[in-house]
Amino acid sequence: MAESKTPQSPFDGFAQLFGDGTALRSTLNAQADGFWRTQGEILGNLQTLSRAWFERRRAGTEAAMETAQTMCSCGNPADAALAYQRWLAGSMERLTADAVETQAQMIKLSQAWIEGLRGAATAYDAQARASGPAAGPAGDDAASREQPRGPGRRAA
C-alpha cells in the first residue's frame, strides 16, 4: 500500500526559502515600529497645527465682529479707517503666525519622515550585515562584471 502524502501548505515554500525568518521578522518589526511611531508623531504635529489655526480663526472672527461694530459707531470716516487699519494689522499678524507655525510643523514632519526612513534603512542594513556578505560566484570581480564588448565597443 502506498503512503499518502500530506498536502503541502502554500507557505511551506516560503519557509524553505527564508528558513525560520528571524532576521526578516526582526527587520519588518523595526520598519513597522518606525512607520507607526512616525505616523503618531505626524498626527500629533498636525493636531497642534490645526488647534492653533482654529484659535487664530476664532480670534480673527471676534476681531472682525468688534471692528464692524466699532466702524458702525464711528462719527467720521477717519475713525472708521483707523479701526479698519487696526483690524487689518491684526489679521496680517494672524496670517504671519499661520505661516510661521506651518513652516515649523512642516520641518517637524520632514524630520519625522526622515527618521522613519533612517530607521527602516538601519534595520535593513542590520539584516544585511547579519546575513553576511553577499557571496558571488568564484572569481567574481570587477573585470568579470564588465559589460560585454561587441563590434564598435572599446575597453574603458
Backbone bond lengths (Angstrom), bond angles and torsions (degrees), N, CA, C in turn:
res aa  C-N    CA-C-N  psi(-1)  N-CA   C-N-CA  omega(-1)  CA-C   N-CA-C  phi
1 M - - - 1.446 - - 1.525 109.41 -
2 A 1.302 117.14 132.88 1.466 122.38 -177.54 1.513 110.50 -77.45
3 E 1.335 114.06 144.72 1.462 118.40 177.70 1.519 109.44 -74.33
4 S 1.327 115.25 140.60 1.467 117.86 177.95 1.522 108.73 -87.28
5 K 1.297 114.26 134.44 1.466 119.92 177.90 1.519 108.56 -84.13
6 T 1.313 115.59 137.28 1.458 118.76 173.99 1.517 107.80 -79.37
7 P 1.319 116.86 137.76 1.465 118.06 -178.54 1.527 110.43 -63.28
8 Q 1.316 114.58 140.58 1.455 119.78 179.02 1.520 110.27 -80.71
9 S 1.308 114.65 142.37 1.463 120.87 174.78 1.524 108.03 -74.92
10 P 1.322 117.44 147.06 1.466 118.69 176.96 1.526 112.47 -60.77
11 F 1.331 116.88 -19.88 1.460 120.45 -177.87 1.521 112.61 -88.93
12 D 1.340 117.80 -7.30 1.458 120.17 178.88 1.525 110.97 -61.90
13 G 1.320 116.64 -37.74 1.466 120.16 177.97 1.518 111.41 -62.88
14 F 1.326 116.84 -40.20 1.465 120.36 177.20 1.522 110.40 -64.79
15 A 1.316 116.26 -40.76 1.460 119.70 179.96 1.523 110.40 -62.48
16 Q 1.311 116.73 -39.70 1.460 119.65 178.24 1.526 110.52 -69.15
17 L 1.301 116.52 -37.64 1.457 120.66 -177.89 1.527 112.35 -70.12
18 F 1.334 117.42 -43.89 1.458 121.56 -174.55 1.522 114.22 -101.88
19 G 1.288 118.30 -2.04 1.455 120.10 -178.14 1.509 109.68 69.04
20 D 1.324 117.12 -141.95 1.470 118.82 -178.55 1.520 112.27 -76.07
21 G 1.322 118.32 -15.70 1.462 121.85 173.98 1.512 115.16 75.67
22 T 1.324 117.80 14.92 1.465 120.03 -177.93 1.525 111.25 -59.74
23 A 1.308 116.75 -46.32 1.471 119.93 -178.60 1.520 110.81 -65.09
24 L 1.334 116.04 -40.98 1.459 119.86 -179.81 1.527 110.61 -65.53
25 R 1.321 116.91 -44.60 1.475 120.06 179.07 1.518 110.81 -63.34
26 S 1.328 115.77 -39.23 1.460 119.96 179.48 1.530 110.57 -62.71
27 T 1.316 116.86 -44.02 1.466 121.19 179.33 1.517 110.82 -65.58
28 L 1.324 116.69 -46.36 1.465 120.09 179.50 1.527 111.06 -62.68
29 N 1.322 116.76 -37.94 1.463 120.60 178.26 1.528 110.60 -62.85
30 A 1.333 116.45 -44.41 1.470 119.90 179.45 1.527 110.69 -64.39
31 Q 1.337 116.88 -40.51 1.457 120.06 179.24 1.524 111.09 -66.11
32 A 1.325 116.63 -44.61 1.469 120.04 179.87 1.528 110.64 -63.70
33 D 1.323 116.14 -42.71 1.458 120.22 179.63 1.529 110.53 -61.01
34 G 1.327 116.40 -46.58 1.466 120.02 178.83 1.515 112.11 -63.77
35 F 1.338 116.57 -40.58 1.463 120.68 -179.46 1.528 110.70 -61.90
36 W 1.337 117.10 -49.88 1.459 119.48 -175.71 1.522 112.54 -73.56
37 R 1.322 116.86 -30.34 1.472 118.87 174.44 1.527 109.27 -65.78
38 T 1.328 116.96 -41.60 1.462 121.64 177.74 1.521 110.45 -63.53
39 Q 1.321 117.59 -41.78 1.461 120.61 178.23 1.524 110.64 -59.98
40 G 1.329 116.95 -43.22 1.461 120.58 178.43 1.518 111.99 -62.26
41 E 1.322 115.59 -41.22 1.463 119.72 178.97 1.527 110.97 -65.89
42 I 1.315 116.57 -41.80 1.462 120.87 178.94 1.522 110.35 -62.70
43 L 1.316 116.97 -44.89 1.470 120.17 179.06 1.523 111.26 -62.48
44 G 1.320 117.19 -40.64 1.463 120.15 177.39 1.518 111.63 -62.26
45 N 1.334 116.31 -42.33 1.468 120.28 178.95 1.525 111.24 -65.38
46 L 1.326 116.70 -41.98 1.464 119.41 178.88 1.525 111.75 -66.71
47 Q 1.321 116.59 -35.07 1.464 119.89 177.39 1.532 110.14 -64.80
48 T 1.318 116.61 -42.85 1.468 120.67 177.52 1.523 110.68 -61.01
49 L 1.329 115.83 -45.27 1.460 120.89 179.92 1.524 111.41 -61.92
50 S 1.313 117.24 -47.31 1.470 119.60 -177.07 1.527 111.56 -68.85
51 R 1.329 117.32 -37.12 1.465 120.13 178.50 1.530 110.42 -61.48
52 A 1.335 116.65 -45.79 1.467 120.47 179.59 1.529 110.68 -65.85
53 W 1.341 116.66 -38.21 1.466 120.26 179.04 1.524 110.04 -62.28
54 F 1.327 117.36 -45.81 1.466 120.22 179.22 1.525 112.05 -63.77
55 E 1.313 117.24 -36.71 1.468 119.93 176.83 1.526 110.43 -62.50
56 R 1.308 116.88 -42.25 1.472 119.34 178.71 1.528 111.55 -68.26
57 R 1.333 117.18 -36.45 1.471 119.49 177.55 1.526 110.33 -65.48
58 R 1.323 116.88 -40.08 1.472 120.51 177.89 1.528 109.71 -62.99
59 A 1.333 116.50 -45.46 1.474 120.09 178.16 1.524 110.12 -62.55
60 G 1.325 117.64 -38.32 1.467 120.98 178.54 1.516 112.04 -65.26
61 T 1.331 116.53 -40.15 1.466 120.44 178.44 1.527 110.77 -64.01
62 E 1.321 115.37 -43.93 1.474 119.09 178.57 1.525 110.79 -64.26
63 A 1.325 116.43 -41.69 1.468 120.08 179.41 1.528 110.99 -64.71
64 A 1.323 117.08 -39.46 1.469 120.18 178.84 1.525 110.72 -65.24
65 M 1.334 117.11 -41.10 1.465 120.75 179.48 1.538 110.27 -64.28
66 E 1.331 116.22 -45.12 1.467 119.78 179.10 1.532 110.87 -63.78
67 T 1.323 116.30 -39.86 1.471 120.47 -179.75 1.527 110.38 -65.03
68 A 1.312 116.71 -43.33 1.468 119.74 178.92 1.523 110.50 -60.98
69 Q 1.320 116.15 -42.94 1.478 119.18 179.01 1.525 110.57 -64.97
70 T 1.342 116.28 -41.60 1.468 120.27 179.36 1.524 110.79 -63.80
71 M 1.330 116.65 -44.57 1.466 120.41 -178.36 1.526 111.00 -64.41
72 C 1.333 116.23 -36.90 1.467 119.29 -179.59 1.529 111.84 -70.54
73 S 1.322 116.00 -24.63 1.469 118.36 -178.77 1.532 112.43 -96.38
74 C 1.309 118.11 0.47 1.471 121.23 -179.61 1.527 110.20 -70.95
75 G 1.319 113.92 143.71 1.459 119.68 179.43 1.514 113.22 -85.19
76 N 1.313 118.56 -19.86 1.470 119.79 -179.60 1.537 109.60 -143.06
77 P 1.313 116.68 160.03 1.471 121.24 -176.90 1.534 113.45 -63.43
78 A 1.315 117.23 -29.17 1.472 119.48 -178.75 1.529 110.50 -65.75
79 D 1.328 116.60 -41.89 1.471 119.57 178.18 1.528 110.72 -66.14
80 A 1.338 117.00 -38.78 1.469 121.15 178.02 1.533 109.68 -63.91
81 A 1.320 117.28 -41.52 1.464 120.85 178.97 1.527 110.68 -65.46
82 L 1.315 117.02 -37.28 1.460 121.17 178.17 1.536 110.37 -65.54
83 A 1.323 117.40 -41.79 1.472 121.49 177.99 1.535 109.53 -63.19
84 Y 1.324 115.30 -42.91 1.461 119.58 178.88 1.533 110.27 -63.58
85 Q 1.315 117.01 -41.17 1.460 121.60 -179.46 1.536 110.27 -62.56
86 R 1.331 117.53 -41.25 1.471 120.66 177.30 1.530 110.45 -63.20
87 W 1.341 116.25 -42.98 1.472 119.35 178.83 1.538 109.98 -62.88
88 L 1.341 116.57 -43.53 1.458 120.71 -178.77 1.529 110.70 -63.09
89 A 1.312 118.68 -41.11 1.468 122.03 178.28 1.533 109.91 -61.91
90 G 1.331 116.88 -43.50 1.468 120.59 177.69 1.524 111.60 -63.91
91 S 1.325 115.41 -39.05 1.456 120.33 178.41 1.530 110.86 -63.24
92 M 1.331 116.19 -42.87 1.466 119.98 178.36 1.526 110.95 -65.04
93 E 1.327 116.50 -37.63 1.471 119.67 177.26 1.529 110.56 -62.80
94 R 1.328 116.93 -41.27 1.473 120.14 179.06 1.526 110.98 -66.56
95 L 1.331 116.80 -40.26 1.467 119.80 177.50 1.526 111.38 -64.19
96 T 1.326 115.81 -40.20 1.464 119.82 177.56 1.523 110.28 -64.15
97 A 1.326 116.88 -42.20 1.468 120.31 177.55 1.531 110.41 -62.16
98 D 1.338 117.26 -38.50 1.468 120.63 175.89 1.526 110.45 -58.67
99 A 1.324 115.70 -47.80 1.466 120.33 -177.06 1.525 111.36 -65.13
100 V 1.324 117.09 -43.44 1.465 120.91 -179.38 1.524 110.32 -64.50
101 E 1.318 117.00 -45.44 1.468 119.36 -179.32 1.518 111.41 -68.52
102 T 1.324 117.12 -38.07 1.468 119.74 177.60 1.517 109.85 -62.17
103 Q 1.317 117.31 -43.12 1.463 120.65 178.64 1.526 110.44 -62.20
104 A 1.318 117.53 -44.66 1.468 120.69 179.76 1.531 111.01 -62.42
105 Q 1.329 116.25 -41.64 1.464 119.27 179.43 1.520 111.30 -69.12
106 M 1.320 118.02 -35.39 1.466 120.53 177.65 1.528 110.29 -65.27
107 I 1.303 117.11 -37.14 1.467 120.25 176.20 1.519 109.61 -63.80
108 K 1.340 117.08 -43.95 1.466 120.43 178.01 1.527 111.10 -63.11
109 L 1.329 116.85 -41.33 1.462 120.15 178.29 1.523 110.94 -62.81
110 S 1.319 116.40 -42.91 1.464 120.57 178.98 1.519 110.67 -63.14
111 Q 1.326 116.65 -42.34 1.461 120.01 178.98 1.521 110.92 -64.19
112 A 1.335 117.34 -40.78 1.469 120.32 178.29 1.520 110.13 -63.98
113 W 1.314 116.72 -41.34 1.461 120.85 179.56 1.530 110.51 -64.08
114 I 1.321 116.29 -44.88 1.465 120.59 179.39 1.523 110.49 -63.74
115 E 1.329 117.09 -41.70 1.469 119.80 178.25 1.524 110.70 -62.90
116 G 1.337 116.73 -38.12 1.466 119.95 176.53 1.512 111.39 -62.30
117 L 1.331 116.40 -44.01 1.465 120.37 177.62 1.522 111.24 -65.18
118 R 1.319 115.62 -40.15 1.468 119.73 179.94 1.526 110.08 -63.65
119 G 1.329 116.96 -40.95 1.465 120.42 178.52 1.518 111.83 -63.10
120 A 1.336 116.58 -42.23 1.463 120.35 178.85 1.520 110.13 -65.38
121 A 1.319 117.20 -41.72 1.468 120.82 -179.85 1.523 110.72 -65.93
122 T 1.328 116.92 -39.95 1.460 121.03 178.85 1.520 110.45 -63.61
123 A 1.336 116.40 -43.15 1.460 120.04 178.86 1.522 110.96 -64.15
124 Y 1.318 116.33 -41.91 1.464 120.13 178.70 1.518 110.41 -64.47
125 D 1.327 116.64 -42.96 1.459 120.97 179.52 1.523 110.60 -62.61
126 A 1.330 116.93 -41.98 1.462 120.50 178.83 1.523 110.74 -62.19
127 Q 1.326 116.23 -40.06 1.460 118.99 178.53 1.519 110.48 -66.16
128 A 1.327 116.41 -42.37 1.465 120.14 -179.52 1.522 110.75 -63.80
129 R 1.323 117.17 -40.35 1.469 120.35 179.22 1.525 110.84 -68.84
130 A 1.345 116.44 -36.25 1.465 119.98 -179.43 1.525 111.49 -67.86
131 S 1.323 116.03 -32.34 1.457 118.63 -178.64 1.519 111.29 -81.08
132 G 1.318 118.64 -4.45 1.458 122.02 175.86 1.510 111.71 90.26
133 P 1.326 115.31 170.49 1.464 118.85 179.91 1.517 110.05 -67.29
134 A 1.302 114.97 147.31 1.455 119.76 178.71 1.512 108.41 -67.00
135 A 1.310 116.03 120.46 1.458 120.34 -178.25 1.513 108.30 -90.95
136 G 1.289 115.63 113.60 1.455 120.25 177.84 1.514 109.66 -91.09
137 P 1.318 116.81 176.54 1.449 119.51 177.63 1.523 111.02 -62.78
138 A 1.333 116.24 155.59 1.458 120.83 -179.74 1.518 109.34 -56.92
139 G 1.306 114.77 138.21 1.463 119.53 178.13 1.515 112.67 79.41
140 D 1.309 117.80 12.74 1.467 120.56 -179.59 1.517 108.51 -77.27
141 D 1.290 116.65 104.95 1.456 121.50 176.49 1.517 108.75 -135.68
142 A 1.316 116.04 -177.07 1.466 120.20 -176.06 1.517 111.52 -59.52
143 A 1.319 117.26 -35.41 1.459 119.62 -177.64 1.518 111.51 -67.02
144 S 1.331 116.98 -37.03 1.460 118.73 -178.06 1.524 111.93 -76.82
145 R 1.351 117.63 -16.84 1.458 120.38 178.70 1.519 112.00 -92.71
146 E 1.314 116.25 1.09 1.457 121.13 -178.07 1.526 109.50 -64.36
147 Q 1.315 115.87 147.43 1.459 121.32 177.76 1.529 109.53 -60.92
148 P 1.322 117.36 140.32 1.461 117.81 177.42 1.519 109.88 -63.68
149 R 1.298 113.82 146.12 1.453 119.21 179.86 1.516 109.09 -99.11
150 G 1.287 114.58 130.31 1.457 119.86 177.81 1.518 108.95 -118.11
151 P 1.302 115.98 -172.06 1.469 118.96 178.86 1.529 110.16 -58.83
152 G 1.270 115.95 133.27 1.465 121.06 177.11 1.514 114.10 84.35
153 R 1.345 119.14 -1.68 1.468 120.79 178.61 1.518 108.81 -103.99
154 R 1.323 114.33 137.54 1.459 119.45 -179.81 1.507 110.14 -110.05
155 A 1.296 116.45 155.71 1.459 121.38 175.40 1.519 108.30 -69.85
156 A 1.300 115.74 145.46 1.470 120.44 -179.58 1.496 111.20 -78.42
